[in-house]
Amino acid sequence: RVDRVPLQLAIIKGEFASTVKPENKKIAIKVVEVASGNEIGVFKSNEKGSYLITLPKGGKYSYEMKVEGSSDVHTAVVNVPFQKEFKPLKQKIQEEANGAGEVQIRVVDQFN
């Protein structure tokens, strides 16, 4: 009998979109594992806003996001589920202005 071991690798396939500057599709995402403080890497979107993040395993990660053309750094914490089978997880990152005109970035996980 072979025991199943939870899959270690997690892949997040995402899309970045901006309602502030819709033509801007470029974002850089620095990913840090919260528990260890280890930097996993910096991932960048392509000209269509798509990005792919490869993580060593599920868990809690901090995103430090910087939109091209802006010096602001936005942070968010993402809880990546441990998976029993390999499949890319979906996610969206949206840049938008709130009611006060301040630019904010929302990370929308679509992990189920």
CORFEN-V990039 format. One record per residue. N is the residue number from 1. SS is DSSP state (@ for helix, = for strand, . for the rest). PSI is psi as a letter, one per 40 degrees, with the letter a starting at -180 (none if undefined). D_CENTER is the distance of its C-alpha to the mean C-alpha in Angstrom with 1 decimal. Layout:
# CORFEN-V990039
{{N;SS;PSI;D_CENTER} {N;SS;PSI;D_CENTER}}
This chain:
# CORFEN-V990039
{{1;.;h;37.3} {2;.;h;33.8} {3;.;i;31.2} {4;.;h;27.7} {5;.;h;25.2} {6;.;i;21.6} {7;=;h;19.4} {8;.;d;17.6} {9;.;h;15.1} {10;=;h;11.8} {11;=;h;10.1} {12;=;h;7.1} {13;=;h;8.3} {14;=;i;7.0} {15;=;h;9.0} {16;=;h;9.2} {17;=;i;12.5} {18;=;h;14.8} {19;.;e;17.9} {20;.;d;19.0} {21;.;g;19.4} {22;.;d;18.8} {23;.;e;19.8} {24;.;h;17.0} {25;.;e;14.2} {26;.;h;13.1} {27;=;i;10.2} {28;=;h;9.6} {29;=;h;6.7} {30;=;h;8.7} {31;=;h;7.7} {32;=;h;10.8} {33;=;h;12.2} {34;.;d;13.8} {35;.;d;17.0} {36;.;d;18.0} {37;.;e;16.6} {38;.;h;15.9} {39;=;h;13.6} {40;=;d;11.9} {41;=;i;11.4} {42;=;h;10.3} {43;=;h;8.6} {44;=;i;10.0} {45;.;i;10.3} {46;.;a;13.8} {47;.;e;16.5} {48;.;e;15.7} {49;.;e;12.1} {50;=;i;10.7} {51;=;i;8.3} {52;=;h;8.4} {53;=;h;6.9} {54;=;h;9.9} {55;=;i;10.4} {56;.;d;14.1} {57;.;i;14.1} {58;.;i;12.9} {59;=;a;12.9} {60;=;h;11.5} {61;=;i;8.9} {62;=;h;8.7} {63;=;h;6.3} {64;=;h;9.0} {65;=;h;8.5} {66;=;h;11.6} {67;=;h;12.8} {68;.;h;15.6} {69;.;e;19.0} {70;.;i;18.0} {71;.;e;18.5} {72;.;h;16.6} {73;.;h;13.8} {74;=;i;11.7} {75;=;i;10.2} {76;=;i;8.7} {77;=;h;9.1} {78;=;h;7.4} {79;=;h;10.2} {80;=;h;9.9} {81;.;i;13.3} {82;.;h;15.9} {83;=;i;17.1} {84;.;d;20.7} {85;.;i;20.2} {86;.;h;17.9} {87;.;i;15.9} {88;.;i;12.5} {89;=;i;10.2} {90;=;i;9.3} {91;=;i;6.8} {92;=;i;7.6} {93;=;h;7.0} {94;=;h;10.7} {95;=;h;12.8} {96;=;i;16.1} {97;=;h;19.3} {98;.;a;20.7} {99;.;d;24.4} {100;.;e;25.3} {101;.;e;23.8} {102;.;h;21.1} {103;=;h;17.8} {104;=;i;14.7} {105;=;h;11.1} {106;=;h;10.0} {107;=;h;6.9} {108;=;h;8.8} {109;=;h;8.4} {110;=;f;11.1} {111;.;e;11.7} {112;.;none;15.5}}
